[in-house]
Amino acid sequence: MSATGRFILAATAFCAVAQGHAISMSSGFATVQGNRVEYILRMPQYEMVHVKDPLTLFEHVRFTSAGEAGRRLDGECHPDTATANVVCAANYQFPAGVDRLGVESTLHEITVPNHIHMLHAERNGKPDQAILDSAFPSASLAFRPPTAFEILVDQAMAGAVRAWSGAVQVLLLVSLAVAARRRRELLALGLAFAVGECAGTYGILQSNWQPTPRFAESAVALALAYLALENIAFPESKGRWLLAIVFGAFEGMYFSLFVAESGFKTHYVLGGAVVADAVALAFAALAAFGLSKVEFVARHRQLLTRIASGLLLVTGLGWFFVRLSA
């Protein structure tokens, strides 16, 4: 990886990491009965920092049917200390019976940009679900069983999108690009990252243990700081593939939660995520190759490498202390 590429990527990561949590997810349950929809929303309490009135959450979830918006009849919210969530419930009414339910979520506007809302719905015993975020804020639920091919495509695409959707996911890929000194080493780090990602996801799901967002982010921050320090103090280190496995395991913390909440097949989601990671690292390799032809890079390579590593070190340590005090 060229020094200029490392500098640009590290600077981008420094800006991205301030935008939100590694794991930002809420869940919803919609039950359709005739022309009414009963909706229950569960929002983690740590996502409510910027929400003064919990009832405003309903302003960011919209249901439609046959082109008509559902009219909210009521609404109430209360904290659930046992699960550390805020639970909200409301009923919606439509002019006619609901056949296909449209839903739109803008919860990412009042939480964090990478927030995901997992909506589970049911009508006459037939389930359906939608994953809503800033990239795909709306969906239409037909309450019909999807084909095997549709399941494969939808779940693999969900994994691919989530591999790039958050600051942490991007930052972990950036760290691999920064650590790699040659394109061959970048390939080795990418493979190690994929192994750690899959092992971490399956391991956490099998253990029935789910790390808290604060723990996951603090661990990632310290690991990033250590990698940056190693880049500065031991520029010829041969063991960075081990760190890539560790970083992949941290990514697995995120995907284990996503799989558990969505009910998706783990291998479909991870398959899409690994492909997305490979595409991102391939672009990084192409960018590094192009930048290596620049004379300024060849002349100031060591200096730019230290600057990039210094930015990554500051980002990791700063992020760690912010999450520790949050």
Sequence and secondary structure as in RCSB ss.txt:
>XXXX:A:sequence
MSATGRFILAATAFCAVAQGHAISMSSGFATVQGNRVEYILRMPQYEMVHVKDPLTLFEHVRFTSAGEAGRRLDG
ECHPDTATANVVCAANYQFPAGVDRLGVESTLHEITVPNHIHMLHAERNGKPDQAILDSAFPSASLAFRPPTAFE
ILVDQAMAGAVRAWSGAVQVLLLVSLAVAARRRRELLALGLAFAVGECAGTYGILQSNWQPTPRFAESAVALALA
YLALENIAFPESKGRWLLAIVFGAFEGMYFSLFVAESGFKTHYVLGGAVVADAVALAFAALAAFGLSKVEFVARH
RQLLTRIASGLLLVTGLGWFFVRLSA
>XXXX:A:secstr
  HHHHHHHHHHHHHHGGG  SS EEEEEEEEETTEEEEEEEEEGGGGTT S GGGGGGGEEEEETTEE EE   
EEEEETTTTEEEEEEEEE SS  SSEEEEE GGGTS TT EEEEEEEETTEEEEEEE SSS EEEE  S   HHH
HHHHHHHHHHHHHHSSHHHHHHHHHHHHH SSHHHHHHHHHHHHHHHHHHHHHHHHHT    HHHHHHHHHHHHH
HHHHHHHH TT S HHHHHHHHHHHHHHHHHHHHHHH   HHHHHHHHHHHHHHHHHHHHHHHHHHTT HHHHHS
HHHHHHHHHHHHHHHHHHHHHHHHH 
